[in-house]
Amino acid sequence: MRRVITYGTFDTLHHGHIRLLRRARALGDYLIVALSTDDFNAEKGKRAFFSYEERKHDLEALRYVDLVIPERTWEQKVDDVALYHVDVFTMGDDWTGKFDFLKAQCDVVYMPRTSGISSTQIRDMITAI
Ligand code: C2G
Protein backbone atom coordinates (compact mmCIF):
# COMPACT_ATOMS: atom_id res chain seq x y z
CA MET A 1 0.00 0.00 0.00
CA ARG A 2 1.44 3.37 -1.10
CA ARG A 3 0.68 5.95 1.59
CA VAL A 4 0.41 9.67 0.86
CA ILE A 5 0.30 12.58 3.30
CA THR A 6 -0.60 16.24 2.87
CA TYR A 7 -1.03 19.17 5.29
CA GLY A 8 -3.27 22.19 5.46
CA THR A 9 -6.01 24.28 7.02
CA PHE A 10 -8.71 23.35 4.46
CA ASP A 11 -11.01 26.12 5.65
CA THR A 12 -14.25 26.79 3.70
CA LEU A 13 -13.53 23.63 1.69
CA HIS A 14 -13.58 24.47 -2.03
CA HIS A 15 -12.80 22.90 -5.39
CA GLY A 16 -9.15 23.96 -5.17
CA HIS A 17 -8.76 21.88 -2.01
CA ILE A 18 -10.74 18.98 -3.43
CA ARG A 19 -8.73 18.94 -6.68
CA LEU A 20 -5.56 18.87 -4.56
CA LEU A 21 -6.90 16.00 -2.44
CA ARG A 22 -8.04 14.03 -5.50
CA ARG A 23 -4.60 14.37 -7.12
CA ALA A 24 -2.86 13.58 -3.81
CA ARG A 25 -4.87 10.38 -3.41
CA ALA A 26 -4.01 9.42 -6.99
CA LEU A 27 -0.31 9.41 -6.01
CA GLY A 28 -0.95 6.29 -3.93
CA ASP A 29 -3.57 4.05 -2.35
CA TYR A 30 -4.15 5.77 0.99
CA LEU A 31 -4.30 9.49 1.82
CA ILE A 32 -3.63 10.99 5.24
CA VAL A 33 -4.52 14.65 5.75
CA ALA A 34 -2.74 16.42 8.62
CA LEU A 35 -5.24 19.15 9.41
CA SER A 36 -4.07 22.36 11.10
CA THR A 37 -5.59 22.72 14.55
CA ASP A 38 -7.08 26.06 15.56
CA ASP A 39 -4.06 26.71 17.81
CA PHE A 40 -1.61 25.92 15.01
CA ASN A 41 -3.52 28.18 12.65
CA ALA A 42 -2.97 30.99 15.15
CA GLU A 43 0.74 30.16 15.01
CA LYS A 44 0.54 30.30 11.18
CA GLY A 45 -1.15 33.70 11.49
CA LYS A 46 -4.37 32.26 10.02
CA ARG A 47 -7.84 32.36 11.53
CA ALA A 48 -10.10 29.71 10.05
CA PHE A 49 -13.81 30.45 9.58
CA PHE A 50 -14.67 26.89 10.67
CA SER A 51 -13.36 25.04 13.72
CA TYR A 52 -10.96 22.10 13.58
CA GLU A 53 -13.81 19.65 14.32
CA GLU A 54 -15.99 21.13 11.53
CA ARG A 55 -13.10 21.09 9.03
CA LYS A 56 -12.19 17.52 10.08
CA HIS A 57 -15.79 16.35 9.66
CA ASP A 58 -15.96 17.72 6.12
CA LEU A 59 -12.62 16.22 5.06
CA GLU A 60 -13.64 12.81 6.44
CA ALA A 61 -16.70 12.92 4.18
CA LEU A 62 -14.52 12.99 1.05
CA ARG A 63 -13.89 9.74 -0.82
CA TYR A 64 -10.26 10.77 -1.39
CA VAL A 65 -9.42 11.07 2.32
CA ASP A 66 -8.65 7.93 4.35
CA LEU A 67 -7.45 9.46 7.62
CA VAL A 68 -7.38 12.92 9.20
CA ILE A 69 -4.80 13.66 11.92
CA PRO A 70 -4.09 16.95 13.72
CA GLU A 71 -1.30 19.21 12.56
CA ARG A 72 -0.08 20.94 15.73
CA THR A 73 3.48 22.04 14.83
CA TRP A 74 5.73 22.78 11.84
CA GLU A 75 8.17 20.16 13.13
CA GLN A 76 5.90 17.12 13.25
CA LYS A 77 6.25 16.18 9.55
CA VAL A 78 9.44 14.10 10.05
CA ASP A 79 7.80 12.08 12.82
CA ASP A 80 4.50 11.76 10.90
CA VAL A 81 6.27 10.34 7.83
CA ALA A 82 7.98 7.75 10.02
CA LEU A 83 5.00 6.95 12.25
CA TYR A 84 2.54 6.48 9.38
CA HIS A 85 5.06 4.81 7.02
CA VAL A 86 4.47 7.50 4.42
CA ASP A 87 5.78 6.97 0.86
CA VAL A 88 4.78 10.33 -0.61
CA PHE A 89 4.53 13.83 0.88
CA THR A 90 2.61 16.28 -1.30
CA MET A 91 1.55 19.94 -1.14
CA GLY A 92 0.46 22.66 -3.50
CA ASP A 93 3.29 24.38 -5.35
CA ASP A 94 2.94 27.52 -3.25
CA TRP A 95 5.11 25.47 -0.90
CA THR A 96 7.68 24.40 -3.49
CA GLY A 97 11.05 23.70 -1.86
CA LYS A 98 9.86 24.33 1.70
CA PHE A 99 9.69 20.63 2.63
CA ASP A 100 12.53 19.18 0.54
CA PHE A 101 14.17 17.99 3.77
CA LEU A 102 11.59 15.17 3.72
CA LYS A 103 13.23 13.74 0.57
CA ALA A 104 15.49 11.81 2.94
CA GLN A 105 12.43 9.82 4.04
CA CYS A 106 9.92 9.79 1.18
CA ASP A 107 9.02 11.18 -2.25
CA VAL A 108 8.17 14.91 -2.17
CA VAL A 109 5.69 16.16 -4.79
CA TYR A 110 4.52 19.76 -5.24
CA MET A 111 1.38 20.05 -7.35
CA PRO A 112 0.02 23.10 -9.19
CA ARG A 113 -2.46 25.10 -7.13
CA THR A 114 -5.91 25.78 -8.56
CA SER A 115 -6.01 29.45 -9.55
CA GLY A 116 -8.93 31.78 -8.91
CA ILE A 117 -10.14 30.31 -5.63
CA SER A 118 -8.99 30.61 -2.02
CA SER A 119 -10.47 30.48 1.45
CA THR A 120 -9.59 34.15 1.87
CA GLN A 121 -11.58 35.11 -1.26
CA ILE A 122 -14.57 33.10 -0.02
CA ARG A 123 -14.43 34.71 3.43
CA ASP A 124 -14.18 38.16 1.85
CA MET A 125 -17.22 37.38 -0.34
CA ILE A 126 -19.20 36.20 2.70
CA THR A 127 -18.41 39.33 4.70
CA ALA A 128 -19.16 41.57 1.70
CA ILE A 129 -22.74 40.24 1.42
N1 C2G B 1 -4.59 24.65 -2.54
C1 C2G B 1 -4.70 24.49 -3.91
N2 C2G B 1 -5.44 25.39 -4.62
C2 C2G B 1 -6.06 26.43 -3.99
C3 C2G B 1 -5.96 26.58 -2.60
C4 C2G B 1 -5.22 25.67 -1.88
O1 C2G B 1 -4.13 23.55 -4.49
N3 C2G B 1 -6.78 27.31 -4.75
C5 C2G B 1 -3.78 23.68 -1.79
C6 C2G B 1 -2.60 24.33 -1.08
O2 C2G B 1 -1.49 24.47 -1.97
C7 C2G B 1 -2.32 23.32 0.04
C8 C2G B 1 -3.72 22.75 0.35
O3 C2G B 1 -4.56 23.10 -0.77
O4 C2G B 1 -1.48 22.27 -0.44
C9 C2G B 1 -4.30 23.33 1.62
O5 C2G B 1 -4.29 24.73 1.49
P1 C2G B 1 -4.44 25.61 2.85
O6 C2G B 1 -5.58 25.10 3.61
O7 C2G B 1 -4.35 27.05 2.47
O8 C2G B 1 -3.12 25.15 3.62
P2 C2G B 1 -1.95 26.09 4.17
O9 C2G B 1 -2.50 27.17 4.99
O10 C2G B 1 -1.09 26.38 3.01
O11 C2G B 1 -1.23 25.11 5.23
O12 C2G B 1 2.32 22.63 7.11
C10 C2G B 1 1.71 23.09 5.92
C11 C2G B 1 0.57 24.02 6.20
O13 C2G B 1 -0.32 23.50 7.16
C12 C2G B 1 -0.17 24.33 4.90
Backbone and ligand atoms as CSV (ligand in chain L), in Angstrom:
chain,resi,resn,atom,element,x,y,z
A,1,MET,N,N,0.854,-1.191,0.000
A,1,MET,CA,C,0.000,0.000,0.000
A,1,MET,C,C,0.895,1.249,0.000
A,2,ARG,N,N,0.656,2.134,-0.982
A,2,ARG,CA,C,1.439,3.370,-1.105
A,2,ARG,C,C,0.697,4.486,-0.360
A,3,ARG,N,N,1.354,5.005,0.687
A,3,ARG,CA,C,0.679,5.951,1.591
A,3,ARG,C,C,1.149,7.379,1.324
A,4,VAL,N,N,0.162,8.261,1.200
A,4,VAL,CA,C,0.406,9.669,0.860
A,4,VAL,C,C,-0.018,10.544,2.034
A,5,ILE,N,N,0.720,11.625,2.272
A,5,ILE,CA,C,0.305,12.583,3.302
A,5,ILE,C,C,0.346,13.997,2.751
A,6,THR,N,N,-0.594,14.819,3.203
A,6,THR,CA,C,-0.596,16.243,2.873
A,6,THR,C,C,-1.071,17.025,4.081
A,7,TYR,N,N,-0.768,18.320,4.114
A,7,TYR,CA,C,-1.032,19.165,5.287
A,7,TYR,C,C,-1.783,20.405,4.850
A,8,GLY,N,N,-2.611,20.919,5.778
A,8,GLY,CA,C,-3.266,22.189,5.456
A,8,GLY,C,C,-4.372,22.560,6.418
A,9,THR,N,N,-4.915,23.761,6.195
A,9,THR,CA,C,-6.012,24.279,7.016
A,9,THR,C,C,-7.366,23.837,6.464
A,10,PHE,N,N,-7.495,23.798,5.146
A,10,PHE,CA,C,-8.713,23.350,4.456
A,10,PHE,C,C,-9.955,24.033,5.017
A,11,ASP,N,N,-9.864,25.352,5.169
A,11,ASP,CA,C,-11.010,26.120,5.652
A,11,ASP,C,C,-11.938,26.446,4.491
A,12,THR,N,N,-13.243,26.563,4.766
A,12,THR,CA,C,-14.254,26.791,3.700
A,12,THR,C,C,-13.877,25.916,2.506
A,13,LEU,N,N,-13.948,24.615,2.695
A,13,LEU,CA,C,-13.530,23.628,1.691
A,13,LEU,C,C,-14.047,24.016,0.303
A,14,HIS,N,N,-13.168,24.057,-0.675
A,14,HIS,CA,C,-13.585,24.472,-2.028
A,14,HIS,C,C,-12.914,23.593,-3.076
A,15,HIS,N,N,-13.239,23.833,-4.347
A,15,HIS,CA,C,-12.797,22.896,-5.393
A,15,HIS,C,C,-11.271,22.907,-5.544
A,16,GLY,N,N,-10.617,23.979,-5.114
A,16,GLY,CA,C,-9.145,23.962,-5.166
A,16,GLY,C,C,-8.587,22.928,-4.207
A,17,HIS,N,N,-9.157,22.892,-3.003
A,17,HIS,CA,C,-8.756,21.881,-2.012
A,17,HIS,C,C,-9.079,20.472,-2.523
A,18,ILE,N,N,-10.285,20.324,-3.027
A,18,ILE,CA,C,-10.741,18.982,-3.429
A,18,ILE,C,C,-9.943,18.466,-4.626
A,19,ARG,N,N,-9.603,19.360,-5.562
A,19,ARG,CA,C,-8.726,18.944,-6.684
A,19,ARG,C,C,-7.369,18.504,-6.157
A,20,LEU,N,N,-6.863,19.228,-5.159
A,20,LEU,CA,C,-5.563,18.869,-4.555
A,20,LEU,C,C,-5.670,17.489,-3.908
A,21,LEU,N,N,-6.729,17.266,-3.158
A,21,LEU,CA,C,-6.897,15.996,-2.439
A,21,LEU,C,C,-7.094,14.837,-3.418
A,22,ARG,N,N,-7.832,15.079,-4.489
A,22,ARG,CA,C,-8.042,14.027,-5.500
A,22,ARG,C,C,-6.708,13.640,-6.133
A,23,ARG,N,N,-5.906,14.650,-6.497
A,23,ARG,CA,C,-4.602,14.365,-7.118
A,23,ARG,C,C,-3.638,13.724,-6.115
A,24,ALA,N,N,-3.723,14.167,-4.842
A,24,ALA,CA,C,-2.856,13.582,-3.805
A,24,ALA,C,C,-3.168,12.101,-3.647
A,25,ARG,N,N,-4.445,11.771,-3.558
A,25,ARG,CA,C,-4.869,10.380,-3.407
A,25,ARG,C,C,-4.422,9.542,-4.588
A,26,ALA,N,N,-4.396,10.148,-5.762
A,26,ALA,CA,C,-4.009,9.416,-6.993
A,26,ALA,C,C,-2.515,9.111,-7.025
A,27,LEU,N,N,-1.756,9.705,-6.085
A,27,LEU,CA,C,-0.308,9.411,-6.009
A,27,LEU,C,C,-0.053,8.095,-5.285
A,28,GLY,N,N,-1.120,7.549,-4.681
A,28,GLY,CA,C,-0.951,6.287,-3.927
A,28,GLY,C,C,-2.276,5.582,-3.735
A,29,ASP,N,N,-2.349,4.833,-2.623
A,29,ASP,CA,C,-3.573,4.052,-2.346
A,29,ASP,C,C,-4.275,4.505,-1.069
A,30,TYR,N,N,-3.619,5.406,-0.319
A,30,TYR,CA,C,-4.152,5.775,0.995
A,30,TYR,C,C,-3.702,7.194,1.275
A,31,LEU,N,N,-4.656,8.078,1.608
A,31,LEU,CA,C,-4.297,9.490,1.821
A,31,LEU,C,C,-4.572,9.918,3.257
A,32,ILE,N,N,-3.525,10.412,3.901
A,32,ILE,CA,C,-3.625,10.992,5.239
A,32,ILE,C,C,-3.591,12.505,5.086
A,33,VAL,N,N,-4.534,13.188,5.733
A,33,VAL,CA,C,-4.518,14.654,5.752
A,33,VAL,C,C,-4.203,15.102,7.171
A,34,ALA,N,N,-3.087,15.830,7.317
A,34,ALA,CA,C,-2.740,16.424,8.616
A,34,ALA,C,C,-3.362,17.812,8.619
A,35,LEU,N,N,-4.412,17.953,9.420
A,35,LEU,CA,C,-5.244,19.155,9.407
A,35,LEU,C,C,-4.805,20.126,10.508
A,36,SER,N,N,-4.531,21.361,10.128
A,36,SER,CA,C,-4.065,22.360,11.098
A,36,SER,C,C,-5.113,22.577,12.187
A,37,THR,N,N,-4.683,22.441,13.429
A,37,THR,CA,C,-5.594,22.722,14.551
A,37,THR,C,C,-5.829,24.233,14.626
A,38,ASP,N,N,-6.806,24.626,15.410
A,38,ASP,CA,C,-7.083,26.062,15.560
A,38,ASP,C,C,-5.883,26.768,16.193
A,39,ASP,N,N,-5.243,26.105,17.184
A,39,ASP,CA,C,-4.056,26.706,17.813
A,39,ASP,C,C,-2.918,26.850,16.803
A,40,PHE,N,N,-2.716,25.838,15.977
A,40,PHE,CA,C,-1.614,25.916,15.006
A,40,PHE,C,C,-1.916,26.971,13.950
A,41,ASN,N,N,-3.173,27.113,13.604
A,41,ASN,CA,C,-3.522,28.182,12.655
A,41,ASN,C,C,-3.137,29.545,13.207
A,42,ALA,N,N,-3.362,29.716,14.515
A,42,ALA,CA,C,-2.972,30.992,15.151
A,42,ALA,C,C,-1.470,31.194,14.998
A,43,GLU,N,N,-0.721,30.080,15.167
A,43,GLU,CA,C,0.744,30.162,15.012
A,43,GLU,C,C,1.104,30.496,13.551
A,44,LYS,N,N,0.289,30.016,12.607
A,44,LYS,CA,C,0.544,30.303,11.183
A,44,LYS,C,C,0.063,31.702,10.806
A,45,GLY,N,N,-0.605,32.367,11.783
A,45,GLY,CA,C,-1.150,33.696,11.486
A,45,GLY,C,C,-2.416,33.616,10.668
A,46,LYS,N,N,-3.104,32.451,10.753
A,46,LYS,CA,C,-4.366,32.257,10.017
A,46,LYS,C,C,-5.497,32.086,11.029
A,47,ARG,N,N,-6.679,32.602,10.674
A,47,ARG,CA,C,-7.837,32.358,11.528
A,47,ARG,C,C,-8.916,31.724,10.673
A,48,ALA,N,N,-9.138,30.426,10.895
A,48,ALA,CA,C,-10.099,29.713,10.047
A,48,ALA,C,C,-11.532,30.136,10.396
A,49,PHE,N,N,-12.388,30.134,9.399
A,49,PHE,CA,C,-13.808,30.452,9.584
A,49,PHE,C,C,-14.485,29.320,10.359
A,50,PHE,N,N,-14.089,28.073,10.020
A,50,PHE,CA,C,-14.671,26.892,10.665
A,50,PHE,C,C,-13.658,26.267,11.632
A,51,SER,N,N,-14.210,25.633,12.685
A,51,SER,CA,C,-13.355,25.041,13.724
A,51,SER,C,C,-12.658,23.794,13.185
A,52,TYR,N,N,-11.680,23.325,13.957
A,52,TYR,CA,C,-10.964,22.098,13.584
A,52,TYR,C,C,-11.958,20.939,13.406
A,53,GLU,N,N,-12.851,20.766,14.368
A,53,GLU,CA,C,-13.809,19.653,14.315
A,53,GLU,C,C,-14.708,19.744,13.079
A,54,GLU,N,N,-15.135,20.961,12.720
A,54,GLU,CA,C,-15.986,21.132,11.531
A,54,GLU,C,C,-15.191,20.831,10.262
A,55,ARG,N,N,-13.959,21.340,10.200
A,55,ARG,CA,C,-13.105,21.090,9.035
A,55,ARG,C,C,-12.742,19.601,8.932
A,56,LYS,N,N,-12.513,18.954,10.063
A,56,LYS,CA,C,-12.186,17.516,10.078
A,56,LYS,C,C,-13.390,16.704,9.574
A,57,HIS,N,N,-14.559,17.056,10.063
A,57,HIS,CA,C,-15.790,16.349,9.660
A,57,HIS,C,C,-15.961,16.387,8.140
A,58,ASP,N,N,-15.736,17.576,7.568
A,58,ASP,CA,C,-15.959,17.723,6.118
A,58,ASP,C,C,-14.926,16.938,5.311
A,59,LEU,N,N,-13.672,16.978,5.771
A,59,LEU,CA,C,-12.625,16.221,5.057
A,59,LEU,C,C,-12.915,14.722,5.112
A,60,GLU,N,N,-13.381,14.255,6.276
A,60,GLU,CA,C,-13.639,12.806,6.440
A,60,GLU,C,C,-14.789,12.330,5.559
A,61,ALA,N,N,-15.577,13.289,5.060
A,61,ALA,CA,C,-16.705,12.918,4.179
A,61,ALA,C,C,-16.248,12.696,2.738
A,62,LEU,N,N,-15.012,13.082,2.448
A,62,LEU,CA,C,-14.523,12.994,1.055
A,62,LEU,C,C,-13.988,11.597,0.750
A,63,ARG,N,N,-14.332,11.101,-0.442
A,63,ARG,CA,C,-13.889,9.739,-0.817
A,63,ARG,C,C,-12.369,9.662,-0.940
A,64,TYR,N,N,-11.704,10.803,-1.164
A,64,TYR,CA,C,-10.255,10.766,-1.394
A,64,TYR,C,C,-9.457,10.680,-0.099
A,65,VAL,N,N,-10.114,10.970,1.028
A,65,VAL,CA,C,-9.418,11.069,2.319
A,65,VAL,C,C,-9.650,9.804,3.146
A,66,ASP,N,N,-8.534,9.168,3.557
A,66,ASP,CA,C,-8.652,7.928,4.349
A,66,ASP,C,C,-8.479,8.164,5.843
A,67,LEU,N,N,-7.698,9.191,6.207
A,67,LEU,CA,C,-7.452,9.459,7.623
A,67,LEU,C,C,-7.141,10.940,7.800
A,68,VAL,N,N,-7.702,11.535,8.851
A,68,VAL,CA,C,-7.379,12.923,9.202
A,68,VAL,C,C,-6.699,12.927,10.564
A,69,ILE,N,N,-5.527,13.549,10.639
A,69,ILE,CA,C,-4.804,13.661,11.922
A,69,ILE,C,C,-4.567,15.148,12.177
A,70,PRO,N,N,-4.322,15.533,13.440
A,70,PRO,CA,C,-4.095,16.952,13.723
A,70,PRO,C,C,-2.675,17.392,13.332
A,71,GLU,N,N,-2.597,18.583,12.767
A,71,GLU,CA,C,-1.296,19.212,12.557
A,71,GLU,C,C,-1.155,20.280,13.633
A,72,ARG,N,N,-0.240,20.036,14.575
A,72,ARG,CA,C,-0.085,20.936,15.730
A,72,ARG,C,C,1.185,21.781,15.635
A,73,THR,N,N,2.195,21.307,14.895
A,73,THR,CA,C,3.481,22.043,14.831
A,73,THR,C,C,4.053,21.946,13.415
A,74,TRP,N,N,4.987,22.882,13.111
A,74,TRP,CA,C,5.726,22.779,11.843
A,74,TRP,C,C,6.610,21.549,11.847
A,75,GLU,N,N,7.111,21.182,13.030
A,75,GLU,CA,C,8.170,20.162,13.130
A,75,GLU,C,C,7.671,18.723,13.050
A,76,GLN,N,N,6.379,18.493,13.106
A,76,GLN,CA,C,5.898,17.118,13.247
A,76,GLN,C,C,6.004,16.277,11.968
A,77,LYS,N,N,6.285,16.899,10.839
A,77,LYS,CA,C,6.247,16.176,9.554
A,77,LYS,C,C,7.226,14.989,9.527
A,78,VAL,N,N,8.433,15.185,10.046
A,78,VAL,CA,C,9.436,14.101,10.046
A,78,VAL,C,C,8.902,12.903,10.831
A,79,ASP,N,N,8.348,13.169,11.994
A,79,ASP,CA,C,7.798,12.081,12.823
A,79,ASP,C,C,6.567,11.458,12.165
A,80,ASP,N,N,5.712,12.287,11.561
A,80,ASP,CA,C,4.499,11.764,10.898
A,80,ASP,C,C,4.875,10.790,9.781
A,81,VAL,N,N,5.858,11.194,8.975
A,81,VAL,CA,C,6.268,10.340,7.833
A,81,VAL,C,C,6.750,8.995,8.344
A,82,ALA,N,N,7.481,9.002,9.446
A,82,ALA,CA,C,7.983,7.747,10.025
A,82,ALA,C,C,6.840,6.955,10.661
A,83,LEU,N,N,6.055,7.626,11.479
A,83,LEU,CA,C,4.996,6.953,12.252
A,83,LEU,C,C,3.943,6.305,11.353
A,84,TYR,N,N,3.620,6.989,10.253
A,84,TYR,CA,C,2.542,6.485,9.378
A,84,TYR,C,C,3.091,5.767,8.140
A,85,HIS,N,N,4.410,5.536,8.134
A,85,HIS,CA,C,5.061,4.806,7.017
A,85,HIS,C,C,4.687,5.441,5.668
A,86,VAL,N,N,4.874,6.739,5.604
A,86,VAL,CA,C,4.473,7.503,4.417
A,86,VAL,C,C,5.474,7.305,3.275
A,87,ASP,N,N,4.929,7.096,2.061
A,87,ASP,CA,C,5.780,6.972,0.865
A,87,ASP,C,C,5.882,8.281,0.086
A,88,VAL,N,N,4.820,9.087,0.167
A,88,VAL,CA,C,4.782,10.333,-0.609
A,88,VAL,C,C,4.249,11.480,0.248
A,89,PHE,N,N,5.001,12.585,0.269
A,89,PHE,CA,C,4.529,13.826,0.881
A,89,PHE,C,C,4.150,14.748,-0.265
A,90,THR,N,N,2.990,15.370,-0.217
A,90,THR,CA,C,2.611,16.279,-1.303
A,90,THR,C,C,1.923,17.530,-0.759
A,91,MET,N,N,2.155,18.640,-1.474
A,91,MET,CA,C,1.554,19.936,-1.135
A,91,MET,C,C,1.362,20.692,-2.433
A,92,GLY,N,N,0.564,21.757,-2.351
A,92,GLY,CA,C,0.457,22.656,-3.502
A,92,GLY,C,C,1.784,23.360,-3.742
A,93,ASP,N,N,1.969,23.832,-5.001
A,93,ASP,CA,C,3.295,24.385,-5.349
A,93,ASP,C,C,3.553,25.774,-4.784
A,94,ASP,N,N,2.614,26.304,-4.010
A,94,ASP,CA,C,2.936,27.522,-3.255
A,94,ASP,C,C,3.938,27.196,-2.152
A,95,TRP,N,N,4.158,25.921,-1.910
A,95,TRP,CA,C,5.109,25.467,-0.903
A,95,TRP,C,C,6.378,24.871,-1.514
A,96,THR,N,N,6.533,25.030,-2.823
A,96,THR,CA,C,7.675,24.400,-3.491
A,96,THR,C,C,8.989,24.670,-2.762
A,97,GLY,N,N,9.730,23.604,-2.485
A,97,GLY,CA,C,11.050,23.699,-1.855
A,97,GLY,C,C,11.026,23.721,-0.342
A,98,LYS,N,N,9.886,24.115,0.246
A,98,LYS,CA,C,9.855,24.328,1.701
A,98,LYS,C,C,10.010,23.016,2.490
A,99,PHE,N,N,9.667,21.901,1.890
A,99,PHE,CA,C,9.688,20.635,2.629
A,99,PHE,C,C,10.608,19.610,1.976
A,100,ASP,N,N,11.601,20.100,1.233
A,100,ASP,CA,C,12.535,19.179,0.542
A,100,ASP,C,C,13.343,18.336,1.519
A,101,PHE,N,N,13.428,18.781,2.778
A,101,PHE,CA,C,14.174,17.986,3.773
A,101,PHE,C,C,13.545,16.597,3.961
A,102,LEU,N,N,12.258,16.476,3.552
A,102,LEU,CA,C,11.587,15.168,3.717
A,102,LEU,C,C,12.025,14.164,2.642
A,103,LYS,N,N,12.780,14.654,1.648
A,103,LYS,CA,C,13.232,13.742,0.569
A,103,LYS,C,C,14.127,12.636,1.107
A,104,ALA,N,N,14.663,12.845,2.303
A,104,ALA,CA,C,15.492,11.812,2.943
A,104,ALA,C,C,14.631,10.624,3.376
A,105,GLN,N,N,13.328,10.866,3.511
A,105,GLN,CA,C,12.432,9.817,4.045
A,105,GLN,C,C,11.421,9.309,3.039
A,106,CYS,N,N,11.010,10.180,2.089
A,106,CYS,CA,C,9.916,9.790,1.179
A,106,CYS,C,C,9.963,10.648,-0.078
A,107,ASP,N,N,9.110,10.323,-1.054
A,107,ASP,CA,C,9.015,11.179,-2.245
A,107,ASP,C,C,8.356,12.496,-1.814
A,108,VAL,N,N,8.766,13.591,-2.444
A,108,VAL,CA,C,8.175,14.914,-2.169
A,108,VAL,C,C,7.651,15.459,-3.484
A,109,VAL,N,N,6.335,15.724,-3.540
A,109,VAL,CA,C,5.693,16.157,-4.795
A,109,VAL,C,C,4.929,17.458,-4.546
A,110,TYR,N,N,5.266,18.493,-5.328
A,110,TYR,CA,C,4.522,19.756,-5.239
A,110,TYR,C,C,3.617,19.824,-6.464
A,111,MET,N,N,2.332,20.085,-6.230
A,111,MET,CA,C,1.379,20.051,-7.354
A,111,MET,C,C,0.814,21.448,-7.630
A,112,PRO,N,N,0.528,21.750,-8.864
A,112,PRO,CA,C,0.019,23.099,-9.185
A,112,PRO,C,C,-1.245,23.441,-8.383
A,113,ARG,N,N,-1.260,24.617,-7.825
A,113,ARG,CA,C,-2.463,25.101,-7.134
A,113,ARG,C,C,-3.559,25.387,-8.160
A,114,THR,N,N,-4.792,25.387,-7.691
A,114,THR,CA,C,-5.912,25.779,-8.555
A,114,THR,C,C,-6.067,27.295,-8.467
A,115,SER,N,N,-5.945,27.972,-9.600
A,115,SER,CA,C,-6.013,29.451,-9.548
A,115,SER,C,C,-7.469,29.913,-9.422
A,116,GLY,N,N,-7.609,31.152,-8.933
A,116,GLY,CA,C,-8.930,31.782,-8.915
A,116,GLY,C,C,-9.824,31.423,-7.756
A,117,ILE,N,N,-9.305,30.660,-6.801
A,117,ILE,CA,C,-10.141,30.313,-5.628
A,117,ILE,C,C,-9.238,30.200,-4.395
A,118,SER,N,N,-9.722,30.758,-3.298
A,118,SER,CA,C,-8.994,30.609,-2.022
A,118,SER,C,C,-9.980,30.813,-0.879
A,119,SER,N,N,-9.608,30.299,0.270
A,119,SER,CA,C,-10.475,30.478,1.445
A,119,SER,C,C,-10.620,31.956,1.773
A,120,THR,N,N,-9.539,32.706,1.566
A,120,THR,CA,C,-9.592,34.154,1.865
A,120,THR,C,C,-10.616,34.844,0.972
A,121,GLN,N,N,-10.602,34.502,-0.327
A,121,GLN,CA,C,-11.575,35.110,-1.256
A,121,GLN,C,C,-13.009,34.778,-0.817
A,122,ILE,N,N,-13.211,33.527,-0.416
A,122,ILE,CA,C,-14.569,33.104,-0.019
A,122,ILE,C,C,-15.006,33.866,1.223
A,123,ARG,N,N,-14.098,33.975,2.189
A,123,ARG,CA,C,-14.429,34.711,3.431
A,123,ARG,C,C,-14.723,36.165,3.119
A,124,ASP,N,N,-13.941,36.747,2.208
A,124,ASP,CA,C,-14.179,38.161,1.849
A,124,ASP,C,C,-15.539,38.313,1.181
A,125,MET,N,N,-15.917,37.315,0.330
A,125,MET,CA,C,-17.223,37.385,-0.345
A,125,MET,C,C,-18.351,37.271,0.679
A,126,ILE,N,N,-18.166,36.389,1.657
A,126,ILE,CA,C,-19.201,36.204,2.695
A,126,ILE,C,C,-19.397,37.505,3.472
A,127,THR,N,N,-18.274,38.105,3.883
A,127,THR,CA,C,-18.406,39.330,4.705
A,127,THR,C,C,-18.917,40.515,3.876
A,128,ALA,N,N,-18.724,40.435,2.554
A,128,ALA,CA,C,-19.163,41.567,1.701
A,128,ALA,C,C,-20.657,41.519,1.438
A,129,ILE,N,N,-21.287,40.358,1.715
A,129,ILE,CA,C,-22.737,40.244,1.421
A,129,ILE,C,C,-23.524,41.164,2.364
L,1,C2G,N1,N,-4.592,24.650,-2.536
L,1,C2G,C1,C,-4.702,24.491,-3.911
L,1,C2G,N2,N,-5.436,25.388,-4.624
L,1,C2G,C2,C,-6.056,26.430,-3.992
L,1,C2G,C3,C,-5.958,26.577,-2.604
L,1,C2G,C4,C,-5.216,25.668,-1.877
L,1,C2G,O1,O,-4.132,23.546,-4.492
L,1,C2G,N3,N,-6.778,27.313,-4.752
L,1,C2G,C5,C,-3.784,23.678,-1.794
L,1,C2G,C6,C,-2.603,24.327,-1.080
L,1,C2G,O2,O,-1.493,24.466,-1.972
L,1,C2G,C7,C,-2.316,23.319,0.040
L,1,C2G,C8,C,-3.716,22.754,0.349
L,1,C2G,O3,O,-4.562,23.095,-0.770
L,1,C2G,O4,O,-1.479,22.270,-0.443
L,1,C2G,C9,C,-4.297,23.330,1.619
L,1,C2G,O5,O,-4.291,24.733,1.485
L,1,C2G,P1,P,-4.436,25.606,2.848
L,1,C2G,O6,O,-5.581,25.099,3.612
L,1,C2G,O7,O,-4.352,27.048,2.474
L,1,C2G,O8,O,-3.120,25.152,3.616
L,1,C2G,P2,P,-1.947,26.090,4.172
L,1,C2G,O9,O,-2.503,27.170,4.993
L,1,C2G,O10,O,-1.089,26.380,3.015
L,1,C2G,O11,O,-1.232,25.111,5.227
L,1,C2G,O12,O,2.320,22.630,7.113
L,1,C2G,C10,C,1.711,23.091,5.920
L,1,C2G,C11,C,0.571,24.023,6.200
L,1,C2G,O13,O,-0.320,23.503,7.160
L,1,C2G,C12,C,-0.168,24.329,4.899
